[in-house]
Amino acid sequence: MNDPRGSVWRKWDLHVHTPASIVHHFGNQEDVWEKFLKDLESLPSEFKVLGINDYMFLDGYERLLREKRENYRLENIDLLLPVIEFRIEKFAGVDFGSFKRMNLHVIFSEEVSVENIKSQFLNTLDQSYVLNDGQEWNRAITKESISDLGRSIKENIPAEELENYGSDLIEGFNNLNVKEEQIFKALKRDCFIGKNLIAIGKTEWDSLRWSDASIATKKSIINKADIVFTAVDNIKFIKEHDEFDFKEIQSLWQFMGFHLTLSLQKCMQGAKQSGTRRKKQSKNNCVLVFDHQHREQNNFTDLILNPPVWSMTYYDKVKHQRDLAKIIDVPHFVDSKHVE
């Protein structure tokens, strides 16, 4: 994937579920896989890498590898990566007193074999669950063991309520929380060193409120993450921000660059969290360095030096604070092929 021009903008989607996923919305038609493959083959040309994420199983990843290698499908995709997604035993409080489990994603290199992921990683993650009758379920993670867990859970459900429950596999999966200590311990095996990345979802992490009880957990999770997944609900965003005029931002690249800038400012500043006091501001500051963008450089520099008023609400700017106080100077643009 080396390019003589240096760094090249590509789109990577590292959270792709397949029809083999425990939870998906593709339907159950006989031709569901063919439709799925055609959808992937119809992606815009800038999409080059896909992370195949079917929670704790690799059937979908294996199917796509066979389709690519043996049937010459997905020729528009340069690389497929196996991704394992866990619901871990860290809870994030959300509105109305409910709770959300935090998902942790392990993105493996294509150099790691499916067999190693199964035998040296998944099969080493013993999990326990105490059933309603007091018995303890303690198994390695396989489809069979998770189905057994679901079946055991449903045995304690009144018959008239069973129609509200899913299959044994679904119910076992919905009740399985993995201890993150076991995940990180398993990833220390030599076959995984330097061949995996940890990702978490920003929304879930952000929902875990800053408090005396959670601050250590919140810091620990974000410090172990290599990637933070984030997304924008476009329809919701437009409805909630209809009064804003974004005329100052003139391209998609500037939107992405400015979002990154505001996120760094918010993180370094320690913006106020709902229901808590402001954290002490970090003493650190950020220098923005981007790959050279001839068409964007001047306009983006002006945007950073003169940010629009609406942007200040994102990082909770305080009185007498200068704009983007944690961003040093102007953004720097370099030619990546000259950087070693």
N, C-alpha and C positions, 0 to 999 in steps of 0.2 A: 504493500500500500504506500510505498515511498513515492514521492512526487518531486521531480527536479525543481519545481517552483518553490519548494519549501512547504509550509503548512497550507492546507487547502480546506476551506469550509465544507464539511460534510454533515449530514444529519444522521445521528445515531438514535434509534429508539430502543432503549434497554429494558422496556417493560411490555413485551408482546406476549399475550396469552394465545394459545392455540386451541383448536377444538378438543384437544386431549386434556385440557386443564380441568381441575376439579370444579372450578367456577368459571363459566364463560357464557357468552350470549350469542353464540353462533347458530344455535338450533341443533336439531338432530337429523337433518335430512341426509340421505345417502351420499349426496354429492357435496357435503359440507366442506370436505378437505379440498376438493377441486376449486370451489369458490374461494376458499381461504388462500390457496396458493395464487390464484389469479389476482386477488386483491393485493397480495404482496408484490407480485410481478408488475402491478400497475402503479406502484408508488412513484412519486416524483423522482427524477433522476438523482437528486442530491442525497437521497437515502441510500447509505452504503453498508451500514452495520445494524444488525438486529440482535437484541438480547432476548432469548426465548425463555419466558418465565411462566411455568406452569406450577407455581408454588413449590412443593417438595418433591416433584417427580419430573423425570426427563423424557417421558415417552414422546412428547411433542417435538422436543429438540432432536431426538434421534430420528424421528420421521422426516423432519425438514433436512437433516444432514443426508439421509438416503435419497430424498428427492433431488437434492442439489448435486450429489456426487454420482448417483447412478442413473437418474432420469434427466439430468441436465436442466432442472428447473431452477428458478431464482437466479438466473445469470446476471440480473441487475444488482444483486446483493454481493458485496465483496466478502463479508464475514458474518458468521453466526456464532453467538456466544451463549453458553449455558448459564442460566440464572436460577438460583434457588431463593424462594421467598418464604420467610418464617413469620409467624405471629409470636412475638416474644413476650416474656412475662414482665413487661413494663407497661403500666397503664397511664393513659393520658386523660385527665378529667376534661369533660366537655359540658356544654350547657345542659340544664335540666337534670343534673345529678347522674347522668349516664356516663359510661366509660367507653373509651376506644382503645383497642389494643394497638400497640405500635408494631409496624411491619419492618423487618430488617431483610435486606436483599444482599445475597452474595453473588457477585458477578465473576465467573471463572474465565480464565484464559481459554482460548480454543485449543491450547496445548495440553490441557488437562482432559484426560479421557473420561468418558461416561462411567466406565467401570471403576475408576479411582474415586470419582465423586460419590458413587454408590457405596463402595466397600470401605473406603478410607475416611469418608465424611458422614454421609447420611446414616449408615448402619452403626456408627459409633455414638449417635445421639440418643441415648436411652432417656425416655421420658416417663414420668409417673403421673397418675391421675387417680384420685380417691372417688370411688363411685358412691351413690347414695346409700347403698347397703353397707358401706364401710370397707369394702374390699378395695385393694389397690391394684390398679392396672399399671404395669411397668414393662415397657417393650421398646425395641428399636423401631425406627420410623420406616414402615413399609405400607403399601396399600392394604395388605391383609391385616396387619396389626391395627391400623386406624379404623378399618371396617369393624374389627372385633370390638374396639372401643365404642364405636357408635352403636353397635348392636347391644352391648352391655348397658349403655346409657338408656336406650329405648326400652329395655326390659323393665325399667323402673318407672316408665311413663304410663299413666292410665290409658286403657285401650281407646277410650273415646277421644283422647287428645292426640293419638298417633298420627292422625291425618294432617296435623300441623307440622310434622317433622319430615325431613328429607330421608334420603337413603342412608344406610349404615355408614358408608364412606363419608358422605356430606356431614352427618352429625358428629362423627368422630373427628373430622377435620375442624369443624366449627368449635370444638371443645379442646383442641390441642394447643397448648402454649409451650414454646420451646425455651429452655433456659439459655440465655445468651452466653453465659460463661462456657457452656459446653461447645457452642458454636466457635467461639474464638480459640478455645483449646484445640479443637479438631483442626482448625486452619493453620496451626503451628506445625503440622506434619510437613516433612521435607518436600513432599510432592506438591504442596500448595504454596510454599513460600514464594513470594513475588509473582504469584499467578492468580491473584484474586483481588477484587475491590469490594469494599463494603458501602452500601447505599442505604439511606433512610429517607422517608418522606417528610418534607418540611412541615406540611400541615399537621401531621401527627406529632412531630417533635415540638412544634410551636404550641400545640394544645396542652402539653405538659407544663403546667404553670410553674413559674419561679416561686419556690417557697423553701423554708428551712428544710423540709422533709425531702424535696425533690431536686434541689439544686445540684447535688452530687451526681444523681442519676442523669439529669439533663445534660450536664457538662460531659459526663463520661460517654454518653451515646454519641454526641456530636463530635467529640474528639476522636472517636474510633472510626467515624465515617470518612470515606474518601470522596463520596458523591452525595449530594442532597437532591432528591427529586422534587421538582416543583412544577406547577402548571397553573394556567389561568382559565377559568370558566368564562369564555368570551361573552356569552349572553348575559350572565350575571354581572360581569364587569361593566358592560355597556349600560345596563339598567341602573347600577349603583353610581356610575360616574358620568351620567349623561350631561351633567352641567359643566364638565370639564372640556376644555378645548385643547387638543394635543397638537396644535399646529406647529409648535416649536420642534417637534420630533418629526423628521422628514423621511425616514426610511425604516424598514424592519431592522436593519443592522443597528441603527441608533436606538430603537426601542430596546433591543437586547442589551446593548452596551450600557444604556442608562438604567435599565432594571438591575443589572449587575452592580453598577455604581451605588444605587440607592440601597441595595441589599447589604453591601459592604459597610456603608455609612450606618445603617441601622444596627448591624451586628457589632461593629466596633464601638458605637456610641452606647449601646445597651438601652434600646428604646423601651419606653414604659410598657409593661404588660398589663392586661386587664386585671383589675383587682389587686395589684401589687404596687409597691413603690418602685421608683426608678432605680435600677442597679447603678453602682458606681461606674463611671465612664472608664473605658479602657484608655491606657496611656499610649497605645499603639496607633499608628497611622498607616494609610495605604497609598501605594503608588500604583497607578493604573498603567499597564503595559499591554498593548494590543498588537496583533500582526498588522502589517502595513495595509492601510485602506485609503488609497489615493482620493477616492471620491468622498469619503466620510470624514477625513481628518479635521479639516477646518471647521465644518459645521458642528461636529461632535465636541471639539475643544470649546467652541463658543457656548454650547449647551452646558458643559461642565462649569465654565466660568460664570455663566448667567443662568442658573437653573430656574425653571418656571416656579411660580409661587405654589401651585398645587403639589409639587414634589415634596415640599417641606412637611406635609402631613404624614408622609409615608414613614419617615424616621423620627417623628415626634420632636421636631426642632423646638428648642427652648429659647426663652427671651435672652437677647444679647449674644446668642450663638451665631457665628457666621455660617453661611450656606456651606453644606457638605464639609463640615469642619474636620472630618477624619480623612479626607482625600487630599493628598499632598499635590500642590502645584497643578499642572495641566497633564492630561493623559499623554503617554509616550507611545509612538508608533514605530515599530522596527520591522525589518525584513527577516522573517524567521529562518530563512535558509542561510543567513549569516550568523545565526545564534547557535552556539554549541552547548 
